[in-house]
């Protein structure tokens, strides 16, 4: 139990067309809210989920003493397609080959408008793929988003990031159980173990491993045990079809890849009216500080504030990391206290 109101539900979208072809049949969008929607409906923060995450897994960042304050804001966590709660590749027949971040954000916009009567956001906040969705919110609805917090994310998936994702996709496709079109005949146990080991080399920085933090901070007796308990076990609990589908969503992430902007990233960034706070991790191997620095040059109201940390991508999701958590809390709450453009 929390001392603030928490609700959850599932929004029925009907047949939801995917922008790159196909339809999500009888699409469902799971959601969770924290806090109270005010009478003016202007205290809303949308907080989309990251790769494999669910709303419960992200609620640690919500609290009077955490990053997002439910005593002041009405925080909505929509579950990304293929996260196991919303419709996805594992639970929907004839699931589209590619479901984009835009497909997700348009579904989220309908959820907010039809269920809560909300059309404008005080902020869009997200980490990793959630940060990319926050960026999409600001670009697709420039007049309706006051602030965007991009934590370890980017406006477009960078080439090096896509190389990592391509490796994950090819690993899944190499499974004996893979039958094509992102589907599997049975659980590919061995492949999921390999998937976890690959991810472990990217999710944390070289400095994290060099400093032996998996042992001294996380308490693992040795490296192999850490890889088994923290990475093999995590991905063994995931559905391979969902991992595949969300990796493709990430691979194709681009706020400009739509009819509105025609692939012109500079134009998409320049159209954003929101005050954008870019919070990359200094040692993140996916979303580099340099990528956000290049984006900031095109933003009307952009600020770059890297997270000082050796925890790589994990710095942007700092449950159990007091220094990184304090940094994010201070940066986000400070930005929310300033006037919007």
BALOBA-1460 file (C-alpha; in Angstrom, 3 decimals):
// residues 341
<rec num="1" residu="x" x="0.000" y="0.000" z="0.000"/>
<rec num="2" residu="x" x="1.103" y="3.528" z="-0.780"/>
<rec num="3" residu="x" x="-0.141" y="6.670" z="0.996"/>
<rec num="4" residu="x" x="-1.205" y="8.096" z="-2.376"/>
<rec num="5" residu="x" x="-3.885" y="6.775" z="-4.754"/>
<rec num="6" residu="x" x="-2.802" y="4.063" z="-7.200"/>
<rec num="7" residu="x" x="-5.066" y="2.719" z="-9.922"/>
<rec num="8" residu="x" x="-4.512" y="0.346" z="-12.812"/>
<rec num="9" residu="x" x="-6.473" y="-0.998" z="-15.698"/>
<rec num="10" residu="x" x="-6.505" y="-2.086" z="-19.326"/>
<rec num="11" residu="x" x="-7.677" y="0.189" z="-22.128"/>
<rec num="12" residu="x" x="-9.376" y="-1.535" z="-25.059"/>
<rec num="13" residu="x" x="-8.178" y="0.106" z="-28.287"/>
<rec num="14" residu="x" x="-9.984" y="-2.132" z="-30.739"/>
<rec num="15" residu="x" x="-8.062" y="-3.078" z="-33.881"/>
<rec num="16" residu="x" x="-5.031" y="-0.778" z="-33.811"/>
<rec num="17" residu="x" x="-3.289" y="-0.161" z="-37.173"/>
<rec num="18" residu="x" x="0.507" y="-0.213" z="-37.135"/>
<rec num="19" residu="x" x="2.110" y="2.518" z="-39.207"/>
<rec num="20" residu="x" x="4.413" y="0.072" z="-41.040"/>
<rec num="21" residu="x" x="1.665" y="-2.373" z="-41.909"/>
<rec num="22" residu="x" x="-0.542" y="-4.852" z="-40.150"/>
<rec num="23" residu="x" x="-3.009" y="-4.461" z="-37.315"/>
<rec num="24" residu="x" x="-2.831" y="-5.233" z="-33.605"/>
<rec num="25" residu="x" x="-6.085" y="-7.155" z="-33.289"/>
<rec num="26" residu="x" x="-8.274" y="-6.227" z="-30.307"/>
<rec num="27" residu="x" x="-5.388" y="-4.186" z="-28.949"/>
<rec num="28" residu="x" x="-5.082" y="-3.708" z="-25.208"/>
<rec num="29" residu="x" x="-3.003" y="-1.097" z="-23.403"/>
<rec num="30" residu="x" x="-2.305" y="-1.789" z="-19.731"/>
<rec num="31" residu="x" x="-1.731" y="1.181" z="-17.450"/>
<rec num="32" residu="x" x="-1.145" y="2.310" z="-13.892"/>
<rec num="33" residu="x" x="-1.617" y="5.745" z="-12.313"/>
<rec num="34" residu="x" x="-0.189" y="7.351" z="-9.188"/>
<rec num="35" residu="x" x="-1.588" y="10.435" z="-7.501"/>
<rec num="36" residu="x" x="-4.683" y="12.513" z="-8.162"/>
<rec num="37" residu="x" x="-5.718" y="14.280" z="-11.354"/>
<rec num="38" residu="x" x="-6.504" y="17.889" z="-10.468"/>
<rec num="39" residu="x" x="-9.612" y="19.757" z="-11.592"/>
<rec num="40" residu="x" x="-7.742" y="21.592" z="-14.339"/>
<rec num="41" residu="x" x="-6.253" y="18.307" z="-15.624"/>
<rec num="42" residu="x" x="-2.890" y="20.044" z="-15.975"/>
<rec num="43" residu="x" x="-0.761" y="18.076" z="-13.493"/>
<rec num="44" residu="x" x="-0.186" y="14.996" z="-15.680"/>
<rec num="45" residu="x" x="3.162" y="13.304" z="-16.233"/>
<rec num="46" residu="x" x="3.262" y="10.394" z="-18.671"/>
<rec num="47" residu="x" x="5.958" y="7.840" z="-17.788"/>
<rec num="48" residu="x" x="6.197" y="5.145" z="-20.531"/>
<rec num="49" residu="x" x="7.933" y="1.840" z="-19.870"/>
<rec num="50" residu="x" x="11.396" y="0.836" z="-21.069"/>
<rec num="51" residu="x" x="12.604" y="-2.399" z="-22.720"/>
<rec num="52" residu="x" x="10.929" y="-5.408" z="-21.015"/>
<rec num="53" residu="x" x="9.722" y="-3.219" z="-18.116"/>
<rec num="54" residu="x" x="6.205" y="-3.162" z="-16.676"/>
<rec num="55" residu="x" x="4.462" y="-0.482" z="-14.658"/>
<rec num="56" residu="x" x="5.197" y="-2.178" z="-11.333"/>
<rec num="57" residu="x" x="8.867" y="-2.361" z="-12.235"/>
<rec num="58" residu="x" x="9.029" y="1.387" z="-12.736"/>
<rec num="59" residu="x" x="7.053" y="2.517" z="-9.699"/>
<rec num="60" residu="x" x="10.211" y="2.787" z="-7.551"/>
<rec num="61" residu="x" x="10.814" y="6.214" z="-9.184"/>
<rec num="62" residu="x" x="7.508" y="7.535" z="-7.819"/>
<rec num="63" residu="x" x="7.119" y="8.908" z="-4.313"/>
<rec num="64" residu="x" x="7.240" y="12.096" z="-2.252"/>
<rec num="65" residu="x" x="10.976" y="11.548" z="-1.756"/>
<rec num="66" residu="x" x="11.731" y="10.043" z="-5.177"/>
<rec num="67" residu="x" x="12.030" y="11.477" z="-8.690"/>
<rec num="68" residu="x" x="8.329" y="11.952" z="-9.512"/>
<rec num="69" residu="x" x="6.088" y="13.285" z="-6.748"/>
<rec num="70" residu="x" x="2.574" y="11.737" z="-6.693"/>
<rec num="71" residu="x" x="1.423" y="14.284" z="-4.117"/>
<rec num="72" residu="x" x="1.793" y="17.003" z="-6.740"/>
<rec num="73" residu="x" x="1.424" y="15.187" z="-10.064"/>
<rec num="74" residu="x" x="-0.884" y="12.609" z="-11.629"/>
<rec num="75" residu="x" x="1.578" y="10.108" z="-13.072"/>
<rec num="76" residu="x" x="0.404" y="7.727" z="-15.791"/>
<rec num="77" residu="x" x="2.512" y="4.677" z="-16.690"/>
<rec num="78" residu="x" x="1.342" y="3.140" z="-19.985"/>
<rec num="79" residu="x" x="2.779" y="-0.304" z="-20.692"/>
<rec num="80" residu="x" x="4.579" y="-0.514" z="-24.018"/>
<rec num="81" residu="x" x="3.284" y="-3.048" z="-26.530"/>
<rec num="82" residu="x" x="4.961" y="-6.467" z="-26.116"/>
<rec num="83" residu="x" x="5.936" y="-5.953" z="-22.471"/>
<rec num="84" residu="x" x="3.766" y="-8.881" z="-21.372"/>
<rec num="85" residu="x" x="0.855" y="-6.806" z="-20.038"/>
<rec num="86" residu="x" x="-0.255" y="-4.866" z="-23.097"/>
<rec num="87" residu="x" x="-0.920" y="-6.559" z="-26.436"/>
<rec num="88" residu="x" x="2.217" y="-7.968" z="-27.966"/>
<rec num="89" residu="x" x="3.933" y="-10.551" z="-30.082"/>
<rec num="90" residu="x" x="3.483" y="-13.262" z="-27.447"/>
<rec num="91" residu="x" x="-0.256" y="-12.877" z="-26.906"/>
<rec num="92" residu="x" x="-1.667" y="-11.488" z="-30.163"/>
<rec num="93" residu="x" x="-2.155" y="-13.572" z="-33.342"/>
<rec num="94" residu="x" x="-0.800" y="-12.063" z="-36.561"/>
<rec num="95" residu="x" x="1.063" y="-9.369" z="-34.652"/>
<rec num="96" residu="x" x="2.576" y="-6.757" z="-37.014"/>
<rec num="97" residu="x" x="6.177" y="-7.279" z="-38.089"/>
<rec num="98" residu="x" x="7.175" y="-3.879" z="-36.682"/>
<rec num="99" residu="x" x="5.339" y="-1.838" z="-34.070"/>
<rec num="100" residu="x" x="6.958" y="1.570" z="-33.710"/>
<rec num="101" residu="x" x="7.360" y="3.958" z="-30.826"/>
<rec num="102" residu="x" x="4.935" y="6.232" z="-32.669"/>
<rec num="103" residu="x" x="2.347" y="3.428" z="-32.627"/>
<rec num="104" residu="x" x="2.811" y="3.251" z="-28.863"/>
<rec num="105" residu="x" x="2.599" y="6.985" z="-28.251"/>
<rec num="106" residu="x" x="-0.533" y="7.406" z="-30.369"/>
<rec num="107" residu="x" x="-2.181" y="4.651" z="-28.314"/>
<rec num="108" residu="x" x="-1.062" y="6.382" z="-25.123"/>
<rec num="109" residu="x" x="-2.492" y="9.692" z="-26.329"/>
<rec num="110" residu="x" x="-5.856" y="8.039" z="-26.881"/>
<rec num="111" residu="x" x="-5.713" y="6.446" z="-23.423"/>
<rec num="112" residu="x" x="-5.095" y="9.803" z="-21.754"/>
<rec num="113" residu="x" x="-7.747" y="11.591" z="-23.770"/>
<rec num="114" residu="x" x="-10.537" y="9.011" z="-23.601"/>
<rec num="115" residu="x" x="-10.026" y="7.569" z="-20.122"/>
<rec num="116" residu="x" x="-8.831" y="10.626" z="-18.205"/>
<rec num="117" residu="x" x="-9.927" y="13.559" z="-20.364"/>
<rec num="118" residu="x" x="-6.322" y="14.738" z="-20.616"/>
<rec num="119" residu="x" x="-4.964" y="16.474" z="-23.711"/>
<rec num="120" residu="x" x="-1.965" y="18.389" z="-22.312"/>
<rec num="121" residu="x" x="1.004" y="17.142" z="-20.307"/>
<rec num="122" residu="x" x="2.964" y="18.874" z="-17.587"/>
<rec num="123" residu="x" x="5.762" y="16.498" z="-18.610"/>
<rec num="124" residu="x" x="6.738" y="13.340" z="-20.433"/>
<rec num="125" residu="x" x="9.370" y="11.416" z="-18.475"/>
<rec num="126" residu="x" x="11.125" y="8.256" z="-19.544"/>
<rec num="127" residu="x" x="14.222" y="6.095" z="-19.269"/>
<rec num="128" residu="x" x="15.824" y="4.287" z="-22.234"/>
<rec num="129" residu="x" x="13.018" y="3.258" z="-24.624"/>
<rec num="130" residu="x" x="10.709" y="5.169" z="-22.299"/>
<rec num="131" residu="x" x="12.861" y="8.243" z="-22.911"/>
<rec num="132" residu="x" x="12.502" y="7.725" z="-26.651"/>
<rec num="133" residu="x" x="8.730" y="7.663" z="-26.161"/>
<rec num="134" residu="x" x="8.936" y="10.896" z="-24.143"/>
<rec num="135" residu="x" x="10.824" y="12.422" z="-27.084"/>
<rec num="136" residu="x" x="8.087" y="11.173" z="-29.434"/>
<rec num="137" residu="x" x="5.424" y="12.799" z="-27.277"/>
<rec num="138" residu="x" x="7.195" y="16.146" z="-27.530"/>
<rec num="139" residu="x" x="7.673" y="15.870" z="-31.313"/>
<rec num="140" residu="x" x="4.250" y="14.470" z="-32.237"/>
<rec num="141" residu="x" x="2.307" y="16.845" z="-29.972"/>
<rec num="142" residu="x" x="4.539" y="19.933" z="-29.727"/>
<rec num="143" residu="x" x="1.788" y="22.234" z="-28.440"/>
<rec num="144" residu="x" x="0.617" y="19.790" z="-25.781"/>
<rec num="145" residu="x" x="3.782" y="18.873" z="-23.861"/>
<rec num="146" residu="x" x="5.361" y="21.419" z="-21.517"/>
<rec num="147" residu="x" x="8.476" y="19.471" z="-20.577"/>
<rec num="148" residu="x" x="10.266" y="16.308" z="-21.636"/>
<rec num="149" residu="x" x="12.794" y="14.403" z="-19.553"/>
<rec num="150" residu="x" x="14.963" y="12.181" z="-21.728"/>
<rec num="151" residu="x" x="16.912" y="9.897" z="-19.374"/>
<rec num="152" residu="x" x="19.460" y="7.738" z="-21.195"/>
<rec num="153" residu="x" x="17.569" y="7.947" z="-24.483"/>
<rec num="154" residu="x" x="17.733" y="9.603" z="-27.888"/>
<rec num="155" residu="x" x="15.540" y="11.008" z="-30.636"/>
<rec num="156" residu="x" x="16.821" y="8.427" z="-33.120"/>
<rec num="157" residu="x" x="18.498" y="5.093" z="-32.448"/>
<rec num="158" residu="x" x="22.172" y="5.659" z="-33.261"/>
<rec num="159" residu="x" x="24.099" y="3.346" z="-35.638"/>
<rec num="160" residu="x" x="26.224" y="1.813" z="-32.865"/>
<rec num="161" residu="x" x="23.095" y="1.196" z="-30.802"/>
<rec num="162" residu="x" x="21.521" y="-0.531" z="-33.801"/>
<rec num="163" residu="x" x="24.581" y="-2.774" z="-34.122"/>
<rec num="164" residu="x" x="23.982" y="-3.947" z="-30.547"/>
<rec num="165" residu="x" x="20.299" y="-4.561" z="-31.275"/>
<rec num="166" residu="x" x="21.111" y="-6.368" z="-34.504"/>
<rec num="167" residu="x" x="23.301" y="-8.728" z="-32.500"/>
<rec num="168" residu="x" x="20.436" y="-9.486" z="-30.126"/>
<rec num="169" residu="x" x="18.012" y="-10.069" z="-32.996"/>
<rec num="170" residu="x" x="20.419" y="-12.366" z="-34.844"/>
<rec num="171" residu="x" x="20.996" y="-14.308" z="-31.610"/>
<rec num="172" residu="x" x="17.262" y="-14.903" z="-31.225"/>
<rec num="173" residu="x" x="16.960" y="-15.883" z="-34.886"/>
<rec num="174" residu="x" x="19.751" y="-18.451" z="-34.430"/>
<rec num="175" residu="x" x="17.719" y="-20.356" z="-31.828"/>
<rec num="176" residu="x" x="16.665" y="-23.848" z="-32.990"/>
<rec num="177" residu="x" x="13.172" y="-22.945" z="-31.791"/>
<rec num="178" residu="x" x="12.923" y="-19.881" z="-34.033"/>
<rec num="179" residu="x" x="10.263" y="-20.342" z="-36.750"/>
<rec num="180" residu="x" x="10.420" y="-16.934" z="-38.405"/>
<rec num="181" residu="x" x="8.472" y="-13.695" z="-38.156"/>
<rec num="182" residu="x" x="9.644" y="-13.150" z="-34.595"/>
<rec num="183" residu="x" x="7.982" y="-16.338" z="-33.321"/>
<rec num="184" residu="x" x="9.272" y="-19.463" z="-31.556"/>
<rec num="185" residu="x" x="7.994" y="-23.050" z="-31.388"/>
<rec num="186" residu="x" x="9.111" y="-23.422" z="-27.763"/>
<rec num="187" residu="x" x="11.025" y="-21.506" z="-25.127"/>
<rec num="188" residu="x" x="14.616" y="-21.081" z="-26.425"/>
<rec num="189" residu="x" x="16.263" y="-21.577" z="-23.034"/>
<rec num="190" residu="x" x="19.865" y="-21.685" z="-24.252"/>
<rec num="191" residu="x" x="19.395" y="-18.658" z="-26.461"/>
<rec num="192" residu="x" x="17.858" y="-16.641" z="-23.623"/>
<rec num="193" residu="x" x="20.912" y="-17.401" z="-21.491"/>
<rec num="194" residu="x" x="23.169" y="-16.152" z="-24.285"/>
<rec num="195" residu="x" x="20.929" y="-13.106" z="-24.711"/>
<rec num="196" residu="x" x="21.423" y="-12.223" z="-21.053"/>
<rec num="197" residu="x" x="25.203" y="-12.517" z="-21.291"/>
<rec num="198" residu="x" x="25.308" y="-10.233" z="-24.330"/>
<rec num="199" residu="x" x="23.126" y="-7.687" z="-22.566"/>
<rec num="200" residu="x" x="25.374" y="-7.741" z="-19.482"/>
<rec num="201" residu="x" x="28.288" y="-6.479" z="-21.562"/>
<rec num="202" residu="x" x="26.296" y="-3.452" z="-22.685"/>
<rec num="203" residu="x" x="24.055" y="-2.572" z="-19.757"/>
<rec num="204" residu="x" x="26.953" y="-1.663" z="-17.490"/>
<rec num="205" residu="x" x="30.161" y="0.175" z="-18.320"/>
<rec num="206" residu="x" x="33.723" y="-1.064" z="-18.559"/>
<rec num="207" residu="x" x="34.453" y="0.953" z="-15.410"/>
<rec num="208" residu="x" x="31.711" y="-0.905" z="-13.528"/>
<rec num="209" residu="x" x="33.411" y="-4.211" z="-14.246"/>
<rec num="210" residu="x" x="36.934" y="-2.853" z="-13.785"/>
<rec num="211" residu="x" x="36.004" y="-1.568" z="-10.325"/>
<rec num="212" residu="x" x="34.485" y="-4.930" z="-9.360"/>
<rec num="213" residu="x" x="31.180" y="-3.282" z="-8.411"/>
<rec num="214" residu="x" x="29.182" y="-6.433" z="-9.150"/>
<rec num="215" residu="x" x="30.915" y="-7.871" z="-6.079"/>
<rec num="216" residu="x" x="31.561" y="-4.895" z="-3.777"/>
<rec num="217" residu="x" x="28.190" y="-3.176" z="-4.260"/>
<rec num="218" residu="x" x="25.817" y="-5.831" z="-5.613"/>
<rec num="219" residu="x" x="27.171" y="-8.600" z="-3.411"/>
<rec num="220" residu="x" x="27.867" y="-11.289" z="-6.009"/>
<rec num="221" residu="x" x="30.684" y="-13.632" z="-4.941"/>
<rec num="222" residu="x" x="32.187" y="-13.664" z="-8.437"/>
<rec num="223" residu="x" x="31.541" y="-12.560" z="-12.006"/>
<rec num="224" residu="x" x="29.979" y="-15.805" z="-13.206"/>
<rec num="225" residu="x" x="27.476" y="-15.836" z="-10.359"/>
<rec num="226" residu="x" x="26.570" y="-12.225" z="-11.088"/>
<rec num="227" residu="x" x="25.940" y="-13.029" z="-14.757"/>
<rec num="228" residu="x" x="23.739" y="-15.965" z="-13.816"/>
<rec num="229" residu="x" x="21.674" y="-14.320" z="-11.083"/>
<rec num="230" residu="x" x="21.318" y="-10.826" z="-12.531"/>
<rec num="231" residu="x" x="21.238" y="-11.466" z="-16.279"/>
<rec num="232" residu="x" x="20.488" y="-15.093" z="-17.131"/>
<rec num="233" residu="x" x="17.656" y="-15.251" z="-14.607"/>
<rec num="234" residu="x" x="16.186" y="-11.939" z="-15.719"/>
<rec num="235" residu="x" x="15.910" y="-12.834" z="-19.381"/>
<rec num="236" residu="x" x="14.917" y="-16.445" z="-18.703"/>
<rec num="237" residu="x" x="11.675" y="-15.001" z="-17.320"/>
<rec num="238" residu="x" x="10.933" y="-13.072" z="-20.535"/>
<rec num="239" residu="x" x="9.080" y="-14.262" z="-23.592"/>
<rec num="240" residu="x" x="11.394" y="-14.501" z="-26.601"/>
<rec num="241" residu="x" x="8.760" y="-13.192" z="-29.030"/>
<rec num="242" residu="x" x="8.291" y="-10.081" z="-26.904"/>
<rec num="243" residu="x" x="12.048" y="-9.554" z="-26.640"/>
<rec num="244" residu="x" x="12.273" y="-9.769" z="-30.415"/>
<rec num="245" residu="x" x="9.365" y="-7.390" z="-31.039"/>
<rec num="246" residu="x" x="10.536" y="-4.728" z="-28.599"/>
<rec num="247" residu="x" x="14.101" y="-4.922" z="-29.922"/>
<rec num="248" residu="x" x="12.723" y="-4.146" z="-33.395"/>
<rec num="249" residu="x" x="10.729" y="-1.250" z="-31.959"/>
<rec num="250" residu="x" x="13.924" y="0.107" z="-30.411"/>
<rec num="251" residu="x" x="15.927" y="-0.520" z="-33.605"/>
<rec num="252" residu="x" x="13.508" y="1.595" z="-35.648"/>
<rec num="253" residu="x" x="13.198" y="4.381" z="-33.073"/>
<rec num="254" residu="x" x="13.153" y="7.812" z="-34.767"/>
<rec num="255" residu="x" x="10.982" y="10.832" z="-33.918"/>
<rec num="256" residu="x" x="11.213" y="12.011" z="-37.533"/>
<rec num="257" residu="x" x="10.317" y="8.735" z="-39.303"/>
<rec num="258" residu="x" x="6.744" y="9.704" z="-40.100"/>
<rec num="259" residu="x" x="4.705" y="11.750" z="-42.564"/>
<rec num="260" residu="x" x="4.885" y="14.792" z="-40.300"/>
<rec num="261" residu="x" x="8.666" y="15.170" z="-40.587"/>
<rec num="262" residu="x" x="9.624" y="12.921" z="-43.505"/>
<rec num="263" residu="x" x="12.808" y="11.656" z="-41.867"/>
<rec num="264" residu="x" x="14.187" y="15.154" z="-41.213"/>
<rec num="265" residu="x" x="15.522" y="14.783" z="-37.675"/>
<rec num="266" residu="x" x="16.616" y="18.404" z="-37.384"/>
<rec num="267" residu="x" x="13.118" y="19.550" z="-38.345"/>
<rec num="268" residu="x" x="11.510" y="17.203" z="-35.819"/>
<rec num="269" residu="x" x="13.785" y="18.432" z="-33.043"/>
<rec num="270" residu="x" x="13.238" y="22.037" z="-34.059"/>
<rec num="271" residu="x" x="9.463" y="21.632" z="-33.917"/>
<rec num="272" residu="x" x="9.514" y="20.649" z="-30.242"/>
<rec num="273" residu="x" x="8.123" y="23.426" z="-28.064"/>
<rec num="274" residu="x" x="8.703" y="21.677" z="-24.743"/>
<rec num="275" residu="x" x="11.543" y="22.433" z="-22.405"/>
<rec num="276" residu="x" x="13.701" y="19.318" z="-22.908"/>
<rec num="277" residu="x" x="16.141" y="18.097" z="-20.275"/>
<rec num="278" residu="x" x="18.582" y="15.567" z="-21.711"/>
<rec num="279" residu="x" x="20.021" y="13.312" z="-19.000"/>
<rec num="280" residu="x" x="22.422" y="10.814" z="-20.595"/>
<rec num="281" residu="x" x="24.676" y="8.625" z="-18.487"/>
<rec num="282" residu="x" x="28.334" y="9.590" z="-18.764"/>
<rec num="283" residu="x" x="29.328" y="5.952" z="-19.364"/>
<rec num="284" residu="x" x="26.186" y="4.664" z="-21.118"/>
<rec num="285" residu="x" x="27.137" y="2.415" z="-24.028"/>
<rec num="286" residu="x" x="23.753" y="2.658" z="-25.816"/>
<rec num="287" residu="x" x="22.773" y="6.321" z="-25.655"/>
<rec num="288" residu="x" x="25.924" y="8.408" z="-25.755"/>
<rec num="289" residu="x" x="26.315" y="11.934" z="-24.411"/>
<rec num="290" residu="x" x="27.503" y="12.967" z="-27.881"/>
<rec num="291" residu="x" x="24.178" y="11.888" z="-29.412"/>
<rec num="292" residu="x" x="22.228" y="14.127" z="-27.043"/>
<rec num="293" residu="x" x="24.698" y="16.974" z="-27.550"/>
<rec num="294" residu="x" x="24.058" y="16.831" z="-31.297"/>
<rec num="295" residu="x" x="20.302" y="16.855" z="-30.679"/>
<rec num="296" residu="x" x="20.440" y="19.799" z="-28.321"/>
<rec num="297" residu="x" x="21.773" y="22.017" z="-31.118"/>
<rec num="298" residu="x" x="18.364" y="21.776" z="-32.827"/>
<rec num="299" residu="x" x="16.129" y="22.124" z="-29.759"/>
<rec num="300" residu="x" x="14.493" y="25.453" z="-28.950"/>
<rec num="301" residu="x" x="14.620" y="24.835" z="-25.218"/>
<rec num="302" residu="x" x="17.166" y="22.081" z="-24.647"/>
<rec num="303" residu="x" x="19.500" y="21.478" z="-21.725"/>
<rec num="304" residu="x" x="22.159" y="18.765" z="-21.465"/>
<rec num="305" residu="x" x="23.012" y="17.468" z="-17.992"/>
<rec num="306" residu="x" x="24.913" y="14.143" z="-18.035"/>
<rec num="307" residu="x" x="24.582" y="11.813" z="-15.051"/>
<rec num="308" residu="x" x="28.015" y="11.373" z="-13.410"/>
<rec num="309" residu="x" x="28.271" y="7.620" z="-12.925"/>
<rec num="310" residu="x" x="30.288" y="4.520" z="-13.792"/>
<rec num="311" residu="x" x="27.087" y="2.425" z="-13.845"/>
<rec num="312" residu="x" x="26.595" y="2.776" z="-17.588"/>
<rec num="313" residu="x" x="22.997" y="2.626" z="-18.808"/>
<rec num="314" residu="x" x="21.901" y="1.582" z="-15.327"/>
<rec num="315" residu="x" x="22.619" y="5.119" z="-14.077"/>
<rec num="316" residu="x" x="19.317" y="6.221" z="-15.591"/>
<rec num="317" residu="x" x="17.354" y="3.621" z="-13.615"/>
<rec num="318" residu="x" x="19.084" y="4.048" z="-10.259"/>
<rec num="319" residu="x" x="16.991" y="2.000" z="-7.831"/>
<rec num="320" residu="x" x="19.508" y="1.166" z="-5.104"/>
<rec num="321" residu="x" x="22.047" y="3.723" z="-6.352"/>
<rec num="322" residu="x" x="21.752" y="6.678" z="-3.929"/>
<rec num="323" residu="x" x="24.106" y="9.088" z="-5.698"/>
<rec num="324" residu="x" x="22.551" y="8.630" z="-9.130"/>
<rec num="325" residu="x" x="19.051" y="8.764" z="-7.659"/>
<rec num="326" residu="x" x="19.814" y="12.020" z="-5.850"/>
<rec num="327" residu="x" x="21.206" y="13.496" z="-9.062"/>
<rec num="328" residu="x" x="18.122" y="12.595" z="-11.104"/>
<rec num="329" residu="x" x="15.735" y="13.718" z="-8.391"/>
<rec num="330" residu="x" x="17.472" y="17.089" z="-8.112"/>
<rec num="331" residu="x" x="17.633" y="17.618" z="-11.867"/>
<rec num="332" residu="x" x="14.019" y="16.647" z="-12.558"/>
<rec num="333" residu="x" x="12.450" y="18.419" z="-9.613"/>
<rec num="334" residu="x" x="14.524" y="21.509" z="-10.292"/>
<rec num="335" residu="x" x="13.344" y="21.579" z="-13.898"/>
<rec num="336" residu="x" x="9.712" y="21.039" z="-12.906"/>
<rec num="337" residu="x" x="9.965" y="24.023" z="-10.574"/>
<rec num="338" residu="x" x="10.901" y="26.369" z="-13.439"/>
<rec num="339" residu="x" x="8.375" y="28.058" z="-15.668"/>
<rec num="340" residu="x" x="7.546" y="26.369" z="-18.940"/>
<rec num="341" residu="x" x="8.431" y="28.177" z="-22.220"/>
